[in-house]
């Protein structure tokens, strides 16, 4: 059994100690969810385990076998821009991966110039190597992964891809390589809910170990069997999935608080004794004084997970908010939606989800008046004060200090009860301790920048919130508080998200973008929609298997007692004909297995299989009919 042993890992970033002397073991088949507030060092820990970074000091130990392999997908992929997608994906060192890469390259070259003899020889050699290493299963697995992740153009330059596409390519690369330890930093970002469901199933059957950083609580529930929590520089382990972690952590904190209260009561008693003028004239009194000093040092050791308290005021919102009448939007030749009627009311809770690239973010841009409709009308209420939390932060001056960035919005903010709160207090409530307020923005982690950006939007007291994939870069603690805040937010909330848990908590109505301009409306929890879709898929599959072939429907009713002369001749040969059809189908299927990635040949063979299968079905139906009379 392959294992990874980690001991005495310490990492400091600037003035901030991320973690100190943490130790743990990773066993084969472990599914570890690594959680913690943004800035606690989750990504840094993954980078150290992957060998991209080093721990502080000389005491750190990362012990693993020489042949133990580690694959990592960080939030930002940094492959050379000039490489093709194929070159990025097949970067593994195993003989099978190298053989598949050479085969795919030779196949592509052959498709460009099928008559070139040198190209033909290279393809033949590559095919022989695939047979020699039995690498066809690796090639098949790679194609399944690429298809599920929506990666189609293997010869496109990596530098031409969008951020989301780069993330998918990086994910495909490590999944295909199948390392002993898979490190995933927010793997569900930029994936639609169908792909996330596939990834959950794939990882649950993965043969190696996994450490995953994710905000997706349903994902952790379905994948994780251990939870590592990074908080206050320590790593705490919990067995089970996320739901079990929440229960165990709650119980642990209850016990710790009880113990802290007991220590405080004892401290007060001992403090009264000290103040009474106890003299250290005896060994017994001296020992009691020493116990008092030790007790004093150990007070306030219980640290609960901090949370973001959002209690900011909003401006009044009238009945007229946002409305699209007969709205259509096209970008180039792509139709995103057509003749859309959408009414956003005062306390609207609208979730927008569906396929990537179908127009979800574009709809938010229309509502924010950043993108004009191709046709139709957008009506914006006079009292609307809109805040738009986009997927990318607004331009932030890396050399500006945090407190200055926030002061640009306002010097003081009003809370829901009408009282004023200073910028300093706001930053502290948003988990930025006072010593960090003068920190340059460039020194913040990506998640801390997103939290600061969210804070700046909320202190401006909006009454309509547009949220574009808010879960992508916020930690679970922040999301929980944001969800609770949105429950009491008096204005309208429209959010684009693939996070099923977040949509369940926030949205009451959903627009499902299905692509090609088709949008479905669903009322209720998003999980109910997914359950309904799953039920429909099962029902469709069941109905398909019960369909009666046309040939059977057309079968004449039995009106005679025996076979005609021609039917007797047919009966004498029908079983042999059935056997021949079955053998032909088997031969075609074997040829398909040997075709590799020759899609033209595969399609041709599949067509022949379908034809033979149709004939076979007819023969079986005919055999059933004839047998009724042949047995009489």
Steps between C-alpha positions, in 0.01 A plus 500: 500500500643837393499776762624855546631615837517871585657635820589841645385713206519873566432782255506877546391750239623851575392582856240226503568150631279274290563177691751375755642149551205317344522124445276242335490177298339441161399140435402333175130558416482803734258767382606805702311828494728789601297793633563831673445872468670671205858591585560214745741324263298230320646572156847544652477155660404342166789680328747361758366145463525531120861623522421846359595667828701420813415503868691724742792368704688172494265288714231443235466141378309377195565128484384287205620210287726575204233394251225696680352750252318825577280697259367846575243738352539847646243777451708653221667270245848613393585273206706662221266703278654371176416133569200340333218361712612148403858571616373635832261213566745217429791625711519191718817289515343154492570294184126471430449880514797558270369237257154658493650844439711372209201314358269804518765720335558244223125463447457876466791522255349215296164680483677805351700304241378139470709427186839597643709184544708634790182597684354154434815333640489715814135411554574129454785516754278690747222245457745215557622666821141533622450126440832413663420694820128418491434873529158499332319508835703807599402661169133415558504638856665817375230549236224452758660758732548749217143455384354545849709813555395645166850506345469456124773683308819316599719702264404844627773702671475499880556876502183555296277341765286688751571466872221245541622295204856501636370368831318216322811409300710495820240279666494264203881475506521371858195274474645331192842464668340323803761590768512330839398828666268742325502859630204710382456870578138602437443244220130584462567862398396555135317163485127470442289287734492201262881492478528542877273197549721299263817614684351396835435151368844478334687605816298268723642209296853640462763240586744740672468759778347847463535829688250755376445866591143595415216725611241253363342340805296245304823400323672444837202302626513264204877465454684553831562238767733724707496874567812708579421841647767771491431767760717720725816333369390153599371203301217300657386167355142368493386164364204491264354741246409868538169438675668279760776762539245771583343282771834394650646851496190639669525241777875555539456876531223451759733289714788748461278791604383308808862429597590865445213608728621264772853638472362854525303416817808341658710799394260741672520297822879491490515870414292580810741291710801684353343839563434400860875533552616142496870478591739261334639390838430128458565250228125434478418868450784537246362204298153654505638831371677313219174324409330840487764630256459194279123537508531866401719411201250242375194723508331597171659210313169401336478650151173450318474544126451865423210608283416801290219703646313688230248738650513796265211726410348518152322780317125489435389310192177584320260251341654548157839326493619341171304376201592360160229509233536279193878510547733328254877481515749367249877518509633460148315205350418348839143549621496515881130566556203621299169674591578472872249653743648536848358694794718554809295597805597659831594185694592285200727199562599386151763235423648476151683182403555263210756430231822698478505757221120501470460864606458506878760768574386691191150524650650651817693748284173599333332556839803704613471709179850395393375318191216620275225268380502409133128571504235560764495730798662518847314705762688605817311639800587850619586386854730215392845515657686208350815316611656258253734234639673385182718192445804726483575773752497857382846639435679512835820695555744238631699776673198644679435411862183319601362778716553757225317279249197481727510866597452587133148364533419692820653587834213356704215260425153478648378179660146364478412651840612846383827512694830586334794264462853601411708358218738352756218315675364376169837354402528323836152354460601372161787302657772754424680552835612853581867428426402419139316826424813663368591196288549559129226341288767322296595294806148363554395153389250467216220414743583796727483735200158361411379550857626859500330562165169363637529724805549810284184418305286442809604813690355707215154389618360344181142378473554270201783245498631333185734215593700323226642171630551633855600158633805466273746681725329533839556250780223301668493721811452813290238334282301387802482854636421640155217249464360596839526868410317451172213331685420831671616733221195718424586553133528280193772237446587355158786248501677296235639184655567130451530444876202281583514566875519877452207498256295290741563754777455819297267456202127427483472523120748385236576573138671196346704591191496192276692651207398619151275764653284256698424602861290295741330651807477295820341597833635341817832371633769422244549152650134431418570595138798263484297220658223558246747493210652178632155345534410604145822349366428169677144501369614571143750215520231268635254600229763449230569147619127421496437633149347246268680484161297604199549155346319340795211744486455413133501124569177343369263335742518119527220357292649174377607174657821413312781645288465551129751333268704823466491554878629145555800578275552826692482317834763251386765771450404780739715386795810484281423849368469630858839349588660663195359843593625466859847403374505798260410741780775355719756538218406866442527574874850349511600717205372806688725421795801500267409831334630724778410860421407454131154651544411464131565126510327468837191670366500274193529185712236620747261551208561141389442373855171689516389355166586145602334546839179616333502190276572282805205649690271425206631143477435443870145628466449281196644198684254554788209512257601194299583295810138517617387300196810287458449346844135408439 
